[in-house]
Amino acid sequence: MATDPNPVDVQEQEQQEEPRERRHEAGEHPHQGGAALQMEVAPQAKPSNYPRRRASETANSILAGQTIVAIAVVLVVCYIAKLVLVVLLVSILLAFILAPVVNLLQRLALPRALASFIAMLVLVGAIYGGLYFGYSRAVSFVQDLPKYSSRIKHVVDRYKAQIERIQKSTEGVLPANPNGKTVTIQQQTNWGELITRNLGNVGEILLAVSFMPFLVYFMLSWSDHVRAATGMLFKMENRNTAYVTLGRISAMIHSFINGNLVVGVFTSIISLIVFGSMHLPYFYFLGFISGFLSLIPYLGVVLAIIPPMVAGLGTLHGAGMFAIILTVLLVHLFALNVLYPKLIGSRLQLNPLAVTLALLIWGWLWGAMGLILAVPLTGAMKIIFDNVDALRPYGAWLGE
């Protein structure tokens, strides 16, 4: 006998089947209920990149600050230790100049230590011979100076008269002194105090220069050991890069020295021929001095003009002086724009702005020696920058 269902059970069953029917009408499978439920949950917001970007900017700022501080420290050290650094760098250049002599003597079955000693004797002899020849020529020029004293006095008096005329014309324009009194102050020079004050600096320079022969000798005799030991200072994975960098720097310095030697000899020969045709006294000595003075960057052309002009004061007039200036200027421009790029430019690969800044900075730090050492120093820095990944952008900035 069938019994009627309980109304309460029927109601619960209908309530359970009603959502099931809704899902079925929506095309959902019963086992996809969890996925549908997940779709109803609001999507979570993606994490912001602002903290990461802020941390990167902070790291870049710290790196830039550390770079500026490091550059400042290096400049201060270079300025304070300029005497030691100049002596060391000049000794390195001299060692590179004498290296071919040492290699030639080694081919003759001489030990490297003995070959280095003979090369040093050659260097000392060459320096002594140059100083002796220059001193004797200078003494002879001073002794012959009275022969040209009347002509020199005539030239000086002419320029003095022009200066006096200019001074009188300015006195007519400027207001006169109302008191009508002229006070002349003349400061006396205390030579004893001046010599005493500079004696310490001269002693320091002589002491530092006295180390140069020993430095050059040991750089020549221990060059293989120094090169190998320098590479051992780096980690194993960086030693090959270190050896390549040292090799490129060595090739650059050799090219710089040989190129300057060729350019100096060329300008000296041209100057010697021109000065000889103008009958300048001691033209062979003046041509040599003027030719090699023109190698100094920027100031070289001015320094190269001074010796022949001083020698020509008693013998040359306006046209002759103009010929001297024109000759030195043309030879300097030809060497700078034609010979230098062919002999040295392929090794240095420095742009003109970088060279100018280098001359300014090193000249400010070390004076005249800074002008001489600025180009090889900057070329070595560029080679180091090109072989270090982190510094490669700086090398690209220095390059052409």
C-alpha positions in Angstrom: 0.0 0.0 0.0 1.6 3.3 -1.2 2.0 6.1 1.2 2.0 9.8 0.3 5.4 11.5 0.4 6.1 13.8 3.2 5.6 17.4 2.1 8.7 18.5 3.9 10.9 16.0 2.1 9.4 17.0 -1.2 10.2 20.6 -0.6 13.9 19.9 0.3 14.2 17.7 -2.8 12.9 20.5 -5.0 15.2 23.0 -3.5 18.2 20.7 -4.2 17.1 20.0 -7.8 16.4 23.7 -8.6 20.1 24.9 -8.7 21.0 21.7 -10.5 18.5 22.5 -13.2 19.8 26.1 -13.4 23.3 24.9 -14.1 22.1 22.5 -16.6 20.2 25.2 -18.5 23.4 27.4 -18.4 25.2 24.6 -20.2 27.4 23.7 -17.3 28.4 20.1 -16.4 27.9 19.1 -12.8 31.6 18.6 -12.2 32.4 22.1 -13.4 30.7 23.8 -10.5 34.0 24.6 -8.9 35.2 26.4 -12.0 32.1 28.3 -12.3 32.4 29.3 -8.7 35.9 30.5 -9.3 34.7 32.7 -12.2 32.4 34.5 -9.8 35.4 35.5 -7.6 36.8 39.0 -8.5 40.2 38.8 -10.1 43.2 39.8 -7.9 45.1 42.9 -8.7 48.6 42.4 -10.2 51.5 43.5 -8.0 52.9 47.0 -8.8 56.4 47.5 -10.3 56.9 50.8 -8.5 59.0 49.4 -5.6 61.2 47.5 -8.0 61.7 50.6 -10.2 62.4 52.7 -7.1 65.0 50.2 -5.9 66.7 50.3 -9.4 66.8 54.1 -9.4 68.3 54.1 -5.9 71.0 51.6 -7.0 71.9 53.7 -10.1 72.1 56.8 -7.9 74.4 55.1 -5.5 76.6 53.8 -8.4 76.8 57.3 -9.9 77.8 58.8 -6.6 80.4 56.1 -6.0 81.8 56.8 -9.5 82.1 60.6 -8.9 83.8 60.0 -5.5 86.2 57.5 -7.1 87.1 60.0 -9.9 87.7 62.7 -7.3 89.9 60.5 -5.2 92.0 59.5 -8.3 92.4 63.1 -9.3 93.5 64.1 -5.8 96.0 61.2 -5.6 97.4 62.2 -9.1 97.8 65.8 -7.9 99.5 64.9 -4.6 101.7 62.2 -6.0 102.5 63.9 -9.3 106.3 63.8 -8.9 106.3 60.1 -8.2 103.8 59.3 -10.9 105.6 61.5 -13.5 108.9 59.8 -12.8 107.3 56.4 -13.0 105.6 57.1 -16.3 108.6 58.7 -17.9 110.7 55.7 -16.8 108.1 53.4 -18.5 108.4 55.5 -21.7 112.2 55.3 -21.6 112.0 51.5 -21.0 109.8 51.2 -24.1 112.3 53.3 -26.1 115.2 51.1 -25.1 113.4 47.8 -25.5 114.3 47.3 -29.2 118.0 47.9 -28.2 117.8 45.2 -25.5 116.1 42.8 -27.9 118.8 43.4 -30.5 121.5 42.7 -28.0 119.8 39.5 -26.8 119.8 38.2 -30.4 123.6 38.5 -30.1 123.5 35.9 -27.3 123.9 38.5 -24.5 122.0 37.9 -21.2 119.1 40.2 -20.7 120.6 41.8 -17.6 123.8 42.7 -19.4 121.8 43.9 -22.5 119.7 46.2 -20.2 122.8 47.6 -18.6 124.4 48.4 -22.0 121.1 50.0 -23.2 121.2 52.2 -20.0 124.7 53.2 -20.8 123.7 54.1 -24.3 120.8 56.2 -22.9 123.0 58.0 -20.4 125.6 58.7 -23.1 123.0 60.1 -25.4 121.6 62.4 -22.7 125.0 63.6 -21.7 126.0 64.1 -25.3 122.8 66.1 -26.0 123.3 68.2 -22.9 126.9 68.9 -23.7 126.3 69.8 -27.3 123.4 72.0 -26.3 125.4 73.7 -23.6 128.4 74.3 -25.9 126.1 75.7 -28.7 124.4 78.0 -26.2 127.7 79.3 -24.9 128.9 79.9 -28.4 125.7 81.8 -29.2 126.1 83.9 -26.1 129.7 84.7 -27.0 128.7 85.7 -30.5 125.8 87.8 -29.3 127.8 91.0 -29.1 128.3 90.9 -32.8 124.6 91.4 -33.3 124.1 93.7 -30.3 123.7 96.8 -32.5 121.1 95.2 -34.7 119.2 93.8 -31.7 119.3 97.1 -30.0 118.0 98.8 -33.1 115.0 96.4 -33.2 114.4 96.7 -29.5 114.5 100.6 -29.7 112.0 100.6 -32.6 109.5 98.5 -30.6 110.2 100.6 -27.5 109.4 103.8 -29.4 106.1 102.4 -30.6 105.2 101.4 -27.1 106.1 104.9 -25.8 103.9 106.5 -28.6 101.0 104.3 -27.5 101.5 105.2 -23.9 101.5 109.0 -24.7 98.3 108.6 -26.7 96.6 106.8 -23.8 97.8 109.5 -21.4 96.0 112.1 -23.5 92.7 110.2 -23.3 92.8 109.1 -19.6 92.2 111.8 -16.9 95.2 113.3 -15.2 96.1 112.7 -11.6 94.4 115.5 -9.6 97.2 115.5 -7.0 99.9 115.7 -9.6 102.1 113.3 -7.7 103.4 110.0 -9.0 104.3 107.3 -6.5 106.6 104.6 -7.7 106.9 101.4 -5.7 109.8 99.1 -6.3 110.0 95.8 -4.7 113.4 94.4 -4.0 114.1 90.8 -4.7 115.7 88.8 -1.9 117.6 86.2 -3.8 118.8 84.4 -0.7 115.3 83.9 0.5 114.1 82.9 -3.0 116.9 80.3 -3.3 116.3 78.9 0.2 112.6 78.6 -0.3 113.0 76.7 -3.6 116.0 74.6 -2.5 113.7 72.0 -0.9 111.7 71.5 -4.1 114.8 71.2 -6.2 116.2 68.6 -3.8 112.9 66.6 -4.0 113.0 66.7 -7.8 116.6 65.6 -8.0 116.0 62.8 -5.6 113.0 61.5 -7.6 114.9 61.8 -10.9 117.8 59.9 -9.5 115.6 56.8 -9.3 114.9 56.9 -13.0 118.0 55.0 -14.2 117.3 52.2 -11.7 113.6 52.0 -12.6 114.4 51.8 -16.3 117.0 49.1 -15.8 114.8 46.9 -13.7 111.9 47.4 -16.0 114.0 46.2 -18.9 115.7 43.3 -17.1 112.6 42.0 -15.4 110.0 42.8 -18.1 109.0 39.2 -18.7 108.6 38.5 -15.0 106.6 41.7 -14.5 104.3 40.9 -17.4 103.6 37.4 -16.2 103.1 38.5 -12.6 100.8 41.2 -13.6 98.5 38.7 -15.3 98.6 36.5 -12.2 97.0 39.3 -10.2 93.7 38.6 -12.0 91.3 35.6 -11.7 91.7 32.7 -14.0 88.8 33.6 -16.2 90.1 37.2 -16.6 93.8 36.5 -17.2 93.4 36.2 -21.0 91.7 39.6 -21.1 94.5 41.0 -18.9 97.2 39.7 -21.2 95.4 41.0 -24.3 95.0 44.4 -22.7 98.6 44.6 -21.7 99.6 43.6 -25.2 97.5 46.3 -26.8 98.8 48.9 -24.4 102.4 47.9 -25.2 101.7 48.1 -29.0 100.1 51.5 -28.6 103.0 52.9 -26.7 105.5 51.5 -29.2 103.5 53.1 -32.0 103.3 56.4 -30.1 107.0 56.6 -29.5 108.0 55.5 -33.1 105.5 57.9 -34.6 106.7 60.8 -32.6 110.3 60.0 -33.5 109.5 59.9 -37.2 107.5 63.1 -37.0 110.3 64.8 -35.0 113.0 63.8 -37.4 110.9 65.0 -40.4 110.1 68.4 -38.9 113.7 68.8 -37.8 115.0 68.1 -41.3 112.6 70.5 -42.9 113.3 73.2 -40.3 117.0 72.7 -40.7 116.9 73.2 -44.5 114.8 76.3 -44.3 116.8 77.9 -41.5 120.0 77.1 -43.3 118.7 78.7 -46.5 118.0 81.8 -44.4 121.6 81.8 -43.0 120.5 81.6 -39.4 123.4 81.1 -37.0 123.6 77.5 -35.7 120.7 76.5 -38.0 121.5 72.8 -37.5 121.0 73.2 -33.7 117.9 75.4 -34.1 116.3 73.1 -36.6 116.7 70.1 -34.3 115.3 72.0 -31.2 112.4 73.5 -33.2 111.4 70.2 -34.8 111.1 68.3 -31.6 109.5 71.2 -29.6 106.7 71.1 -32.1 105.8 67.6 -30.9 104.4 69.1 -27.6 100.6 69.2 -28.1 99.0 72.7 -28.5 102.0 74.6 -27.1 104.5 73.0 -29.4 104.0 75.3 -32.4 104.5 78.4 -30.2 107.6 76.9 -28.5 109.0 75.9 -31.9 108.9 79.4 -33.2 110.8 81.0 -30.3 114.4 79.6 -30.8 114.8 80.6 -34.5 113.2 84.0 -33.9 115.6 84.8 -31.1 118.5 83.7 -33.2 117.3 85.8 -36.1 116.8 89.1 -34.2 120.2 90.4 -35.4 120.1 89.1 -38.9 116.5 89.0 -40.1 113.8 91.6 -40.6 110.0 91.5 -41.0 109.9 89.2 -44.1 112.4 86.8 -42.6 110.5 86.6 -39.3 107.3 86.0 -41.2 109.0 83.2 -43.2 110.1 81.5 -39.9 106.6 81.7 -38.5 105.0 80.4 -41.7 107.5 77.5 -42.0 107.1 76.3 -38.5 103.3 76.6 -38.7 103.0 74.8 -42.1 105.3 71.9 -41.0 103.4 71.5 -37.8 100.0 71.4 -39.5 101.3 68.9 -42.1 102.7 66.6 -39.4 99.6 66.9 -37.3 97.0 66.3 -40.0 98.9 63.9 -42.3 101.7 62.1 -40.5 100.1 61.7 -37.1 96.9 60.0 -38.3 98.9 57.5 -40.5 101.6 56.7 -37.9 99.7 56.9 -34.6 96.0 57.3 -35.3 95.3 53.6 -35.9 96.6 52.7 -32.5 95.1 55.5 -30.4 91.7 55.9 -32.0 90.8 58.9 -29.8 88.4 61.6 -30.8 89.6 65.3 -30.8 87.3 66.2 -27.9 88.7 63.5 -25.7 92.3 64.5 -26.6 91.6 68.2 -25.8 90.0 67.3 -22.5 92.9 65.0 -21.6 95.4 67.7 -22.4 93.5 70.2 -20.2 93.1 67.8 -17.3 96.6 66.3 -17.3 98.2 69.7 -18.0 96.4 71.1 -15.0 97.5 68.3 -12.8 101.1 67.9 -13.9 102.0 71.0 -16.0 104.3 70.6 -19.0 104.9 66.9 -18.3 101.1 66.4 -18.2 100.9 67.7 -21.8 103.5 65.2 -22.9 102.0 62.2 -21.1 98.3 63.1 -21.7 97.9 61.3 -25.1 99.5 57.9 -24.1 97.7 57.9 -20.8 94.4 58.5 -22.4 95.1 55.9 -25.0 95.9 53.3 -22.3 92.7 54.2 -20.5 90.7 53.7 -23.6 92.2 50.2 -24.2 91.4 49.3 -20.6 87.8 50.5 -20.9 87.3 48.6 -24.2 88.3 45.3 -22.6 86.2 45.7 -19.4 82.5 45.1 -20.0 81.3 47.5 -17.3 83.6 50.3 -18.6 83.0 49.7 -22.4 80.6 52.7 -22.7 83.4 55.0 -21.5 85.8 53.6 -24.1 83.2 54.2 -26.8 82.9 57.8 -25.6 86.7 58.3 -25.9 86.9 56.6 -29.3 86.4 58.0 -32.8 
